[in-house]
Structures are given as structure tokens and as C-alpha cells.
Amino acid sequence: MDVRIKFLGGAKSVTGSRYLLEVDHYKLLIDCGLFQGLKDLRLRNWEEFPINPAEIDAIILTHAHLDHTGYLPKLVREGFSGKIYATEPTIDLVKVLLLDSAKLQEEEAEYAKKKGYSSHEDPQPLYTVKDAERVFSLLEGVDIEKSIKINPQIKATFSLAGHILGACIVSLDLMGSSQRKKIVFSGDLGRYSDPVLDPPKAITEADILLVESTYGDRDNINASPDLELAEVIKDTQRRGGVVLIPAFTVGRTQLVLYYLYTLIKEGKIPKIPVYIDSPMAIKVNDIYKRYFDFHKLDEIQLSEHDSPLNFKQLHYRKEQEESMGLNFIDDNAIIISASGMVTGGRILHHLSNRLKNPQDTVLFVGFQAEGTRGRKILDRQEPIKIFGMSHQIKCDVQYIEGLSAHADRGELLHWLSQFDSEPKMTFIIHGEEKSALGFQASIKEKLGWDAIIPEYMESFKLFDNI
């Protein structure tokens, strides 16, 4: 049995995670994400897929975020028809996220055409709602820690990774004629101090390891960010402003709500209104209520009227008119809206309304990939283009790293330290080049391992004749 891997994304980048594993003639794709951020990366979404999608036999998803799943509708439209394996929460979340992604793309293409700010005469979405719906019949749920046969030579085991609801580390056992080998994909690893999700499961052996490096060059990210959040809110209130939080609807929104609920109950912030401006957030919160084995929130508490997902100060805004109405709130409010990296969605009209206000605060609570609008705001790379118009940044801009869903360098090294021995090959993935290089040096210094940072489209032979 010959085994090769090709890095179709997530190499020197935090987006576009796609790893093609070839076991003899069997082609297995691990994750199928969208490229986001820098234009050169985003253009890859429109290029012909590196192999014929019809030749891919199956797909495994580590979790639901679009940088790991958002390319699925295009792949299916172009011929993929195999099974897509994921945990049940991931499947439910994928359905919500893909429909929302497709709807936003359709709306933005139509709006760009109407306003004439696209460089294309007839702008089109990457995929449509119909394309997204074609994915759903291919999704197949798997249980945590229960091995499933992908084919006669490959068994897969899914272990909790933290990060977001349903996220998993994937271990593949390859059963050759003479040997057995194990390949481990870390997926995105969560934090050990997360109050909502369990920490990443310890994995003790791997012949081949792929490990994320989003924060591979950063240590000591605040493990208790609630007080920092409270200070941002109180400072903004003293200025008579509004706190605007761009947040991923899956994961970051629920964590921020948990902290806001706790801070209000403990009297550490005033009882000001909190607006969730996302119809999708309501659907995601309902998914949390179906999968109590995948998070720490209390089942009885979530069914009542006083919980992190349903408290007196919390208000959901479903309709577009309700969303636009939030523009008229001048002070003493918190608005949470998607998308987390400000690449699209309702957050854009909130930013176009509030970037000019010195009293307001834009608070980032998740990683901002290079080239995204969120990163440009965080780095104050003015002007900020929204719907074809330029905006200056007059508001306060803050970032609380401790609210990120990704493990920091120390936590990543701790997860690696639990392996009994060094893998034959360790690949550093899902990190911008600076983070990947920093993490590579730390792995060498702390563990004595030699790790590889692969290039986009680079291939490696992992095993032959096993």
C-alpha cells in the first residue's frame, strides 16, 4: 500500500483547509474549506479544482467553519458524489453555515451588480443555495471515539478537539498487508480554559501528524478574558458609545454570551441591552440545546428563561428591518453580528454606520486572517472599503485574544507533549507563515522534533509498500 498527501490548502495560511490523502488509488479529502483574506488566496476558490472532484472517493470534516467546509457546494456541483463524514453537531452546523454562505453570496453578487462597484459586468456567486442543498444528502454522521471503516484499508476515529461545537481531531488507521500506520489530523484545537467546551483530547501516538498553528508564535493569551471584556464595555459606556462585536455565529457568539451573562449576574458590568443581529445565531443556539454531550452548558439551565443563551438583557434580531433599526441606538448597548472576520453579512452595515463614531468600540474576539477586512480594521489600514465606499476609522478598536477559539503556543505544545514518541513526519498547517515558522522553532526547542511547513500544492510520499 502506497500513501501520499497533497496540500491543497491550509498551507502557510489559516484558510482553505484541504488535504488530499491518496491510499493506493483511493482518494480521501480531509476538509474542504474556502480560501479567505488576501485576494490571491480568494482567487483560488474560482480556479479549477486541482483534481477532478468526481475522482474523490470520500471527505472527512474536522469541524463546520467555512474555512474547512465552505467549498463543498462547488465541489459537489462539479462532480463529487461520495460520502462526507462528520460528527452529528458538525452536520447540523454545516447545513446552517452553507445555506447562509450561499445566500450571502447571492445577495452580495446582486447588490454589486445593482450598485455597479464590481469589476465584473455580471457578478456571480461562487455557489448558490441550490448548490448548498445538494451537499446535505451526502453527509453521514459519526460517533465520538467509535472507529468507522472508510474503506477496507482505512479506519477513522473522531476525538473532541474543543474549538467549536462538534469539532474533532481525526485519527486514520491504515491497515496494510504487513504493517499498520496512523495519521492524525489535529483539526483546529481549542483552549484548555474554555468554559463552554471540553479541552482537546490527548492523542498519544501517530506515525504522521498534521497540527494547526494559528497561534503558533504566541504565548500567554489571557486564559480569563472576562475582566478584559468588562473593561472594554465600561470604557465604552463612559464615552456614551456602543460596543460592536464581529463574531463567528458558531463558537465565539456563544462564548461571548456566556461571559456577558456571567458579568451581568456578578454585577461587573451594567445591565445594558445585548443585541444578537443574526437569524443564524438562533438556529445555532438551538443546535447547542440538542447536543449536551459536546459542551459544558447545563441542560436544565438552557431550557429555562435565565441562561447564557436566553437572559433578560438579550435580544435577537431576525429581520432586516430590525437589524437596520440598531443603527439608531446611540449608547449603552452591545451589538454582536456576523461575520467574525468582517468578510460579509450584517456586520458590514453596522461598521459602515459606526466606524466614524469616536464614542463607539469595535471589539474583535477571534483571529483575523491576513487580508480580511477585519485584519485591516484591527491594523488600522485605512481607508476601509465597504460596499464600494471608503470609510475612515474614528472609533476605538480593541482585540481580546483570550476569546479566540484557538489554542495558543503553550497549549499547542502541551497537546504535542502527550505523544509517546516523535511522529515519523510532523506537518505544521493552518497558520500564516510567521506563526508556522515560530511554531516550528518552538517544537524543535521544546520537543526536539523536526517539523515540516508544507507549501501550497506540495506533495509528500508518506509510506510505500506497507
Secondary structure, 3 states (H helix, E strand, C coil): CCEEEEECCCCCCCCCCCEEEEECCEEEEECCCCCCCCHHHHHHHHCCCCCCHHHCCEEECCCCCHHHHCCHHHHHHCCCCCEEEEEHHHHHHHHHHHHHHHHHHHHHHHHHHHHCCCCCCCCCCCCCHHHHHHHHHHEEEECECCCEEEECCEEEEEEECCCCCCCEEEEEEEECCCCEEEEEECCCCCCCCCCCCCCCCCCCCCCEEEEECCECCCCCCCCCCHHHHHHHHHHHHHCCCEEEEECCCCCHHHHHHHHHHHHHHCCCCCCCCEEEECHHHHHHHHHHCCCHHHCCCCHHHHCCCCECCECCCEEECCCHHHHHHHHHCCCCEEEEECCCCCCCCCHHHHHHHHCCCCCCEEEECCCCCCCCHHHHHHCCCCCEEECCEEECCCCEEEECHHHCCCCEHHHHHHHHHCCCCCCCEEEEECCCHHHHHHHHHHHHHHHCCCEECCCCCCEEEEECCC
